[in-house]
């Protein structure tokens, strides 16, 4: 009998299954009436007690009020985002979009597919006197009498644990909630051109493809002339919302500042763990991974996750700005550059860098490079005061580094020429910026306009990094051999107060002497 005949006599049942369901072929799940009846019985009742209102709720309400005032009469749609597949049927740990987290107050791993909708009402008649009423749409827990309870591996309680109910989130966040099955109506009702009495929508795009499609379809179906609809103009419309949400985060409120302190404290603990792990890292063929693992353990113990992939770069790898393969060895006599941050459960992240002597002592050249970078950081810190321009921070650091490079005979031109817009030769060894805003995203407020960011005025409540560096690659023939293979960056997280800048990460030693003493004490 040939293969064709075999197939016709013994058809393969799996070939009839849709592709997305074939993953379940690896096991047999019970589905009898008797099983379903038994599975739905004899469960302890769920407590009806509602949680207390979360501390973040009032802060999130003020943020929603701020964005509401900018877009009267328009529906604002802010998705949390869906789960993302890592491999086959395994998802990455969920993290909501930062704009959603900021306006809802939800952190940790809550509610994939959730959407926050701010619905327009008459001016001043919305929540807290705003122009909108907000509703949080999400998928409530399936009852224990449903198949989803034990069969849905993405949302069933038996698989992923209990999630808050609609009523619990409403009490915790002070925010009306609704079943996600009502979302389509909530987004598309009365959509249309404002000239004929319709409601326009602004959407945070590229977060959830399904919501993008829903909004675009509603816009198309309600347009007076669908064929003439300018989706480029609509992208610009949506972009203004993303821009406004980003700029809303330039100034941190009191709750956010406390969360940043939590993240920084956990990060400092992680750096201590790294120093304690150095003997094992030196002995391991992939010592950088030992360093990375030590910090990751702390991030999961004290926080939600890493704020970003840890850079654990030893020797010449420290001259690669975003080296996070972390496959290298850790050798005594080299330096180890670690750029790492713990993301707190609230999703606020620290971002700290230290460059450590692996054997506990800087060499003469290493100390010289390190001190130059430290002096640049201190110069930047000195000008990070209310009223100065954000760009002044970078300028101050560059003046110090260009001067030192000239002193060492490395600059091919004068300091003045290097610092000019037509020069910039010193940037060969410091090609990145000195500062960036920090908060829910490690590079926070990234969609803000340049006039409010790079050219913005430093203001009380801002949190940003100061992180100059010098990077001398092994293969750089423009410098003497003694400098090659050394990369140094020092990065701290700075809070701007009315009295000036406060270094939130100052508890982590910064000067060469203090670093050496700190490492020695941790090694005892």
C-alpha positions as CSV (number, residue, x, y, z in Angstrom):
1,X,0.0,0.0,0.0
2,X,1.5,3.4,-1.0
3,X,1.5,6.5,1.2
4,X,-1.6,8.0,-0.5
5,X,-3.6,4.9,0.2
6,X,-2.5,4.9,3.9
7,X,-3.6,8.5,4.3
8,X,-7.0,7.8,2.8
9,X,-7.6,4.8,5.0
10,X,-6.1,6.2,8.2
11,X,-6.7,10.0,8.1
12,X,-4.6,12.0,10.7
13,X,-7.1,13.8,12.9
14,X,-4.6,16.5,13.8
15,X,-4.5,17.6,10.1
16,X,-8.1,18.8,10.5
17,X,-7.2,21.1,13.5
18,X,-6.5,24.8,12.9
19,X,-2.8,25.5,13.2
20,X,-3.3,27.6,16.4
21,X,-4.9,24.7,18.2
22,X,-2.4,22.0,17.3
23,X,-0.2,23.0,20.2
24,X,-2.6,21.1,22.4
25,X,-1.7,17.8,20.6
26,X,1.1,17.3,23.1
27,X,-1.4,16.3,25.8
28,X,-4.9,15.2,26.4
29,X,-7.1,17.5,28.4
30,X,-10.2,16.1,30.0
31,X,-13.5,17.3,28.6
32,X,-16.2,14.9,29.7
33,X,-19.5,16.2,31.1
34,X,-18.7,14.4,34.4
35,X,-15.3,16.2,34.6
36,X,-16.8,19.6,33.9
37,X,-19.5,19.1,36.5
38,X,-17.0,18.0,39.1
39,X,-14.6,20.7,38.3
40,X,-17.2,23.4,38.9
41,X,-18.1,22.1,42.3
42,X,-16.8,22.4,45.9
43,X,-14.7,25.5,45.7
44,X,-14.4,27.9,48.7
45,X,-16.3,31.1,48.1
46,X,-14.3,34.1,47.1
47,X,-14.2,36.9,49.6
48,X,-16.6,39.8,48.8
49,X,-14.4,42.3,50.7
50,X,-13.1,45.0,48.4
51,X,-9.6,46.3,48.6
52,X,-8.8,49.8,50.0
53,X,-8.2,52.6,47.6
54,X,-4.6,52.5,46.5
55,X,-2.3,55.5,47.3
56,X,-1.6,55.9,43.6
57,X,-5.3,56.3,42.7
58,X,-5.4,60.1,43.5
59,X,-2.2,60.7,41.6
60,X,-3.4,58.8,38.6
61,X,-6.7,60.8,38.7
62,X,-4.7,64.1,38.6
63,X,-2.7,62.8,35.6
64,X,-5.9,61.9,33.7
65,X,-7.3,65.4,34.6
66,X,-4.1,66.9,33.1
67,X,-4.4,65.1,29.8
68,X,-8.2,65.6,29.6
69,X,-7.8,69.4,29.6
70,X,-5.6,69.2,26.5
71,X,-8.1,67.3,24.4
72,X,-11.7,68.5,25.1
73,X,-14.4,66.8,23.1
74,X,-12.3,63.9,21.9
75,X,-12.3,60.3,22.9
76,X,-8.8,59.2,24.2
77,X,-7.9,55.5,23.9
78,X,-4.9,54.2,25.8
79,X,-4.3,50.4,25.4
80,X,-2.2,48.3,27.9
81,X,-1.2,46.0,25.1
82,X,-1.5,42.3,24.5
83,X,0.6,39.4,25.6
84,X,3.6,38.9,23.3
85,X,4.8,35.4,22.2
86,X,8.3,34.4,23.2
87,X,8.2,31.0,21.5
88,X,5.3,29.0,20.2
89,X,2.7,29.1,23.1
90,X,5.0,30.6,25.7
91,X,4.6,34.4,26.3
92,X,6.9,36.9,27.7
93,X,6.0,38.3,31.1
94,X,3.5,40.9,30.5
95,X,4.3,44.6,31.0
96,X,1.6,47.2,30.2
97,X,2.5,50.2,28.0
98,X,3.9,53.0,30.1
99,X,1.2,55.6,29.2
100,X,-1.5,53.1,30.3
101,X,0.4,52.5,33.6
102,X,0.8,56.2,34.2
103,X,-2.9,57.1,33.7
104,X,-4.4,54.0,35.4
105,X,-2.0,53.5,38.3
106,X,-1.7,49.8,37.4
107,X,1.8,48.3,37.6
108,X,3.2,44.8,37.8
109,X,1.8,42.2,35.4
110,X,-1.9,43.1,35.4
111,X,-4.4,42.9,32.6
112,X,-3.1,42.2,29.1
113,X,-5.6,43.5,26.5
114,X,-7.0,46.1,28.9
115,X,-7.8,49.5,27.5
116,X,-8.3,52.9,29.3
117,X,-10.9,55.0,27.5
118,X,-11.5,58.7,28.4
119,X,-14.9,59.6,27.0
120,X,-15.6,63.3,26.4
121,X,-18.4,65.1,28.2
122,X,-19.3,68.7,28.6
123,X,-16.5,70.9,29.6
124,X,-15.9,70.7,33.4
125,X,-18.5,68.0,33.9
126,X,-16.1,65.0,33.8
127,X,-14.1,63.3,36.5
128,X,-12.8,65.8,39.1
129,X,-14.0,68.7,37.0
130,X,-12.2,67.5,33.8
131,X,-13.6,67.1,30.3
132,X,-13.8,63.3,30.3
133,X,-15.1,60.3,32.2
134,X,-12.6,57.4,32.3
135,X,-13.4,53.7,32.1
136,X,-11.0,50.8,32.5
137,X,-12.0,47.9,30.2
138,X,-10.5,44.5,30.9
139,X,-11.3,40.8,30.9
140,X,-12.7,39.8,34.3
141,X,-11.9,36.4,35.8
142,X,-13.8,33.5,34.4
143,X,-16.0,31.8,36.9
144,X,-15.0,28.5,38.3
145,X,-18.1,27.0,36.7
146,X,-16.7,27.8,33.2
147,X,-14.3,25.9,31.0
148,X,-11.9,28.9,30.7
149,X,-11.2,28.5,34.5
150,X,-9.1,25.3,33.8
151,X,-8.7,25.2,30.1
152,X,-7.5,28.7,29.1
153,X,-3.7,28.8,29.7
154,X,-3.4,32.5,29.1
155,X,-6.2,33.8,31.3
156,X,-7.6,30.9,33.3
157,X,-7.2,31.1,37.1
158,X,-6.0,27.4,37.3
159,X,-3.1,28.4,35.0
160,X,-2.1,31.9,35.9
161,X,-3.6,32.5,39.3
162,X,-6.4,34.8,40.5
163,X,-6.8,38.3,39.0
164,X,-8.8,41.1,40.5
165,X,-12.4,41.4,39.6
166,X,-14.1,44.5,38.0
167,X,-15.4,45.6,41.4
168,X,-12.0,45.1,43.1
169,X,-10.1,47.2,40.5
170,X,-12.8,49.9,40.7
171,X,-12.4,50.1,44.4
172,X,-8.6,50.0,44.3
173,X,-8.1,52.5,41.5
174,X,-11.2,54.7,42.1
175,X,-11.9,54.2,38.4
176,X,-15.1,52.8,36.8
177,X,-14.5,49.4,35.1
178,X,-16.2,47.4,32.4
179,X,-15.9,44.0,30.7
180,X,-13.7,44.1,27.7
181,X,-16.6,42.6,25.7
182,X,-18.1,46.1,25.9
183,X,-15.0,47.8,24.6
184,X,-15.9,47.9,20.9
185,X,-19.1,49.9,21.7
186,X,-17.2,52.1,24.2
187,X,-14.6,53.1,21.5
188,X,-16.8,53.3,18.4
189,X,-20.0,54.9,19.7
190,X,-20.9,58.2,18.0
191,X,-17.6,58.2,16.1
192,X,-17.6,60.5,13.2
193,X,-16.5,63.8,11.8
194,X,-16.9,66.6,14.3
195,X,-18.4,68.9,11.7
196,X,-21.5,66.7,11.6
197,X,-21.7,66.1,15.3
198,X,-19.5,63.0,15.6
199,X,-16.8,62.3,18.2
200,X,-13.2,62.1,17.0
201,X,-10.8,59.6,18.5
202,X,-7.2,59.9,19.5
203,X,-5.3,56.6,20.0
204,X,-2.0,55.6,21.4
205,X,-0.9,53.6,18.3
206,X,1.3,50.5,17.9
207,X,0.5,49.2,21.3
208,X,-2.3,46.8,20.4
209,X,-2.9,45.9,16.7
210,X,-6.5,44.9,17.3
211,X,-7.3,48.3,18.8
212,X,-5.5,50.1,16.0
213,X,-7.7,48.1,13.5
214,X,-10.9,48.8,15.4
215,X,-10.2,52.6,15.6
216,X,-9.1,52.8,11.9
217,X,-12.2,50.8,10.8
218,X,-14.5,53.1,12.8
219,X,-12.9,56.2,11.3
220,X,-13.2,54.7,7.8
221,X,-16.8,53.6,8.2
222,X,-18.0,57.0,9.5
223,X,-16.0,59.3,7.2
224,X,-18.1,61.4,4.8
225,X,-15.8,60.4,2.0
226,X,-13.9,57.2,3.1
227,X,-11.8,57.1,-0.1
228,X,-10.4,60.6,0.7
229,X,-9.6,59.8,4.3
230,X,-6.1,60.9,5.1
231,X,-4.6,58.3,7.4
232,X,-1.3,60.2,7.5
233,X,-3.1,63.1,9.1
234,X,-4.8,60.7,11.5
235,X,-1.4,59.4,12.5
236,X,-0.3,62.9,13.2
237,X,-3.5,63.3,15.3
238,X,-2.7,60.2,17.3
239,X,1.0,61.3,17.5
240,X,-0.1,64.5,19.4
241,X,-1.7,62.3,22.1
242,X,1.5,60.2,22.4
243,X,3.5,63.4,22.6
244,X,1.3,64.9,25.3
245,X,1.3,61.7,27.4
246,X,5.1,61.7,27.2
247,X,5.4,65.4,28.2
248,X,3.0,64.7,31.1
249,X,5.7,62.6,32.6
250,X,8.5,65.2,32.5
251,X,7.6,66.3,36.1
252,X,7.2,63.5,38.6
253,X,4.6,63.7,41.4
254,X,5.4,62.8,45.0
255,X,4.3,59.2,44.6
256,X,6.5,58.7,41.5
257,X,9.5,60.2,43.4
258,X,9.0,57.6,46.2
259,X,8.8,54.8,43.7
260,X,12.0,56.0,42.1
261,X,13.7,55.9,45.5
262,X,12.4,52.3,45.9
263,X,13.9,51.3,42.6
264,X,17.2,53.0,43.3
265,X,17.5,51.3,46.7
266,X,17.0,47.9,45.2
267,X,19.5,48.7,42.5
268,X,22.1,49.6,45.0
269,X,21.5,46.2,46.7
270,X,22.0,44.6,43.4
271,X,25.4,46.2,42.9
272,X,26.5,44.9,46.3
273,X,25.4,41.4,45.1
274,X,27.6,41.9,42.0
275,X,30.7,42.6,44.1
276,X,30.1,39.6,46.3
277,X,29.8,37.4,43.1
278,X,33.0,38.6,41.6
279,X,35.2,35.7,42.8
280,X,32.8,33.3,41.1
281,X,32.6,35.5,38.0
282,X,36.4,35.5,37.7
283,X,36.5,31.7,37.9
284,X,33.8,31.3,35.3
285,X,34.4,31.2,31.5
286,X,31.4,33.5,31.0
287,X,31.9,35.6,34.1
288,X,29.9,38.5,32.7
289,X,26.8,36.2,32.9
290,X,27.6,35.5,36.5
291,X,27.5,39.3,37.1
292,X,24.3,39.7,35.1
293,X,22.6,36.8,37.0
294,X,23.5,38.2,40.4
295,X,21.8,41.5,39.6
296,X,18.8,39.8,38.0
297,X,18.2,37.8,41.1
298,X,18.0,41.0,43.1
299,X,15.6,42.6,40.6
300,X,13.2,39.7,40.9
301,X,13.5,39.5,44.6
302,X,12.8,43.2,45.3
303,X,11.2,44.4,42.2
304,X,9.1,43.4,39.2
305,X,11.9,42.9,36.7
306,X,15.0,44.5,35.2
307,X,14.3,48.0,33.9
308,X,16.4,47.1,30.9
309,X,18.9,44.4,29.9
310,X,21.9,44.6,32.2
311,X,25.2,45.7,30.7
312,X,27.9,43.6,32.4
313,X,31.0,44.5,30.4
314,X,34.5,43.6,31.4
315,X,37.7,44.8,29.7
316,X,37.3,45.9,26.2
317,X,33.6,45.0,26.2
318,X,33.1,48.1,28.4
319,X,33.9,50.2,25.3
320,X,30.7,48.8,23.6
321,X,28.0,51.2,24.7
322,X,25.1,48.7,24.8
323,X,27.0,45.5,25.4
324,X,24.4,43.1,26.8
325,X,25.5,39.8,25.3
326,X,27.5,39.4,28.5
327,X,29.4,36.4,27.2
328,X,32.9,37.6,28.2
329,X,35.4,36.7,30.9
330,X,36.0,38.8,34.0
331,X,39.8,39.1,34.5
332,X,41.7,40.6,37.4
333,X,43.4,43.8,36.3
334,X,40.6,44.8,34.0
335,X,37.6,47.0,34.9
336,X,34.0,45.9,34.9
337,X,31.4,48.4,33.7
338,X,27.9,47.5,35.0
339,X,24.9,49.5,33.8
340,X,21.8,48.2,35.5
341,X,18.5,49.1,37.1
342,X,15.7,47.4,39.0
343,X,12.2,48.1,37.9
344,X,9.9,48.4,41.0
345,X,6.5,46.7,41.1
346,X,5.0,50.1,40.1
347,X,7.1,49.9,36.9
348,X,9.4,52.8,37.7
349,X,13.0,52.0,37.0
350,X,16.4,53.1,38.2
351,X,19.4,53.4,35.8
352,X,22.8,53.3,37.5
353,X,26.3,52.6,36.2
354,X,29.5,52.0,38.1
355,X,32.9,50.9,36.7
356,X,34.7,48.6,39.1
357,X,38.3,47.4,39.3
358,X,37.9,43.6,39.2
359,X,40.8,42.9,41.5
360,X,39.6,45.7,43.9
361,X,42.2,48.3,42.9
362,X,42.4,50.7,40.0
363,X,45.6,50.9,38.1
364,X,47.2,54.3,37.6
365,X,45.8,54.7,34.1
366,X,42.4,53.3,35.1
367,X,42.2,55.8,38.0
368,X,43.2,58.7,35.7
369,X,40.4,57.9,33.3
370,X,37.9,57.2,36.1
371,X,38.7,60.5,37.8
372,X,38.2,62.5,34.5
373,X,34.8,60.9,34.1
374,X,33.9,61.6,37.7
375,X,34.9,65.2,37.4
376,X,32.8,65.5,34.3
377,X,29.8,64.1,36.2
378,X,30.3,66.5,39.1
379,X,30.5,69.4,36.7
380,X,27.2,68.3,35.1
381,X,25.7,67.9,38.5
382,X,26.7,71.5,39.5
383,X,24.7,73.0,36.6
384,X,21.6,70.7,37.0
385,X,19.7,73.4,38.9
386,X,16.2,74.8,38.3
387,X,16.2,77.5,35.6
388,X,19.1,76.1,33.6
389,X,18.6,74.4,30.3
390,X,18.7,70.6,30.1
391,X,21.4,70.8,27.4
392,X,23.7,72.7,29.8
393,X,24.2,69.4,31.7
394,X,25.8,67.8,28.7
395,X,27.8,70.9,27.8
396,X,29.4,71.0,31.3
397,X,30.4,67.4,31.1
398,X,31.9,67.8,27.6
399,X,34.0,70.8,28.6
400,X,35.7,68.7,31.3
401,X,36.3,65.7,29.1
402,X,37.6,67.7,26.2
403,X,40.0,69.4,28.5
404,X,41.4,66.2,30.0
405,X,41.8,64.6,26.6
406,X,43.8,67.6,25.5
407,X,45.9,67.4,28.7
408,X,46.7,63.8,27.8
409,X,47.7,64.7,24.3
410,X,44.9,62.8,22.7
411,X,42.9,65.6,21.0
412,X,44.1,66.4,17.5
413,X,42.9,70.0,17.8
414,X,42.5,72.6,20.5
415,X,39.8,72.2,23.2
416,X,38.0,75.2,21.7
417,X,37.9,73.7,18.2
418,X,36.8,70.3,19.6
419,X,33.9,71.9,21.5
420,X,32.7,73.9,18.5
421,X,29.8,72.6,16.5
422,X,32.1,72.1,13.5
423,X,34.6,70.1,15.6
424,X,33.5,67.5,18.2
425,X,36.6,65.4,17.9
426,X,36.4,64.6,21.6
427,X,33.2,62.7,20.9
428,X,35.2,59.9,19.4
429,X,35.7,58.7,23.0
430,X,32.3,59.9,24.3
431,X,29.7,59.5,21.5
432,X,26.5,59.4,23.6
433,X,24.5,62.0,25.5
434,X,25.1,62.8,29.1
435,X,21.6,62.7,30.4
436,X,18.1,61.4,29.8
437,X,14.8,61.6,31.7
438,X,14.0,58.5,33.8
439,X,10.8,57.1,35.2
440,X,8.3,54.5,33.9
441,X,10.7,54.0,30.9
442,X,14.4,53.9,31.3
443,X,14.5,56.5,28.5
444,X,11.4,58.3,29.7
445,X,9.4,61.0,28.0
446,X,11.0,60.0,24.7
447,X,8.2,61.5,22.5
448,X,8.4,64.9,24.1
449,X,9.1,67.9,21.9
450,X,12.8,69.0,21.7
451,X,11.8,72.4,23.1
452,X,10.6,70.7,26.3
453,X,13.4,68.1,26.5
454,X,16.8,69.0,25.1
455,X,16.0,72.7,25.1
456,X,13.7,72.5,28.1
457,X,14.2,74.3,31.4
458,X,15.3,72.2,34.3
459,X,12.3,72.2,36.7
460,X,11.6,70.9,40.2
461,X,10.2,67.4,40.0
462,X,12.3,66.2,37.1
463,X,14.3,63.0,37.4
464,X,17.1,62.3,35.0
465,X,20.5,60.6,34.7
466,X,23.9,62.1,34.6
467,X,26.2,59.6,32.9
468,X,29.4,60.8,31.1
469,X,32.0,58.2,30.0
470,X,35.2,57.6,28.2
471,X,35.7,54.6,25.9
472,X,39.1,53.7,24.6
473,X,38.8,50.6,22.3
474,X,41.6,48.0,21.9
475,X,41.6,48.7,18.2
476,X,41.9,52.5,18.5
477,X,45.2,53.5,16.9
478,X,44.6,57.2,17.6
479,X,45.6,56.7,21.2
480,X,48.6,55.3,23.1
481,X,48.4,51.6,24.0
482,X,48.2,52.3,27.7
483,X,44.7,53.7,27.3
484,X,43.3,50.9,25.1
485,X,40.8,48.4,26.4
486,X,39.4,50.7,29.1
487,X,35.9,51.9,29.2
488,X,34.5,54.0,32.1
489,X,31.0,55.3,32.7
490,X,29.6,56.7,35.9
491,X,25.8,57.2,36.0
492,X,23.6,58.5,38.8
493,X,19.9,59.3,39.0
494,X,19.2,62.9,39.9
495,X,16.0,64.5,41.4
496,X,15.6,68.2,40.9
497,X,14.3,70.0,44.0
498,X,13.7,73.7,44.7
499,X,17.0,73.7,46.4
500,X,18.9,72.1,43.6
501,X,19.8,68.5,42.5
502,X,19.7,65.5,44.8
503,X,21.6,62.4,43.8
504,X,19.2,59.5,44.5
505,X,21.9,56.9,44.0
506,X,24.6,58.7,46.1
507,X,24.7,55.8,48.6
508,X,26.5,53.8,45.9
509,X,30.2,54.8,46.2
510,X,31.5,57.1,43.3
511,X,35.0,58.2,44.0
512,X,37.9,55.8,43.3
513,X,38.9,55.6,46.9
514,X,35.4,55.0,48.1
515,X,34.8,52.3,45.5
516,X,37.9,50.4,46.5
517,X,37.1,50.6,50.2
518,X,33.5,49.5,49.5
519,X,34.6,46.5,47.5
520,X,37.1,45.6,50.2
521,X,34.5,45.7,52.9
522,X,32.1,43.5,50.9
523,X,34.8,41.0,50.2
524,X,35.7,40.5,53.9
